[in-house]
Amino acid sequence: MKQDIQTRSGNITSEDPLVNFLYILMRDYLPTGVVERIVEEHTYSDIASFSNGWLAEYAKDIALRLK
């Protein structure tokens, strides 16, 4: 019996908005390798400094909405 592609690929669900955001980001906009490189390069420090205050505030806003 032939299974549909969603069933064969795992039929995964999540209620976590961050998982949803990352999935869409990698599915439609950024290669997974780019996302992985960002994670590897920027997850080891406790404090980050930003040179663009407006962009930093927007990033904070998105993070709050996803949490």
C-alpha positions in Angstrom: 0.0 0.0 0.0 1.4 3.4 -1.0 1.7 6.0 1.8 1.3 9.7 1.2 4.5 11.8 1.5 3.5 13.5 4.8 3.0 10.1 6.5 6.3 8.8 5.1 8.2 11.9 6.2 7.0 11.7 9.8 3.8 13.7 10.0 5.3 15.8 12.8 3.3 18.4 14.7 4.4 21.0 17.2 2.6 23.6 19.4 5.9 25.6 19.8 5.8 28.8 17.9 9.6 28.9 17.7 9.7 25.5 16.0 7.1 26.7 13.6 9.0 29.9 12.8 12.3 28.0 12.3 10.6 25.4 10.1 9.1 28.0 7.8 12.4 30.0 7.8 14.4 26.9 6.7 11.7 25.6 4.4 11.1 28.8 2.5 13.9 31.3 3.0 17.2 30.1 4.3 19.2 26.9 3.7 19.4 24.7 6.8 23.2 25.0 6.6 23.1 28.8 7.0 20.8 28.4 10.1 23.1 25.8 11.6 26.2 28.0 11.0 24.5 30.9 12.8 23.5 28.7 15.7 27.1 27.3 16.0 28.7 30.7 15.8 26.4 32.5 18.2 25.2 30.2 21.0 28.3 30.2 23.2 28.1 33.7 24.7 25.7 34.8 27.5 25.6 38.5 26.4 25.4 39.8 22.8 26.2 43.3 21.7 24.3 44.9 18.8 25.4 47.7 16.6 21.9 48.4 15.2 19.6 49.3 18.0 16.5 49.3 15.9 17.1 45.8 14.5 18.0 44.6 18.0 14.7 45.9 19.4 12.8 44.3 16.6 14.6 41.0 17.2 13.6 41.3 20.9 10.0 42.0 20.0 9.9 38.9 17.7 11.5 36.8 20.4 8.9 37.9 22.9 6.0 37.2 20.5 7.4 33.7 19.8 7.8 32.9 23.5 
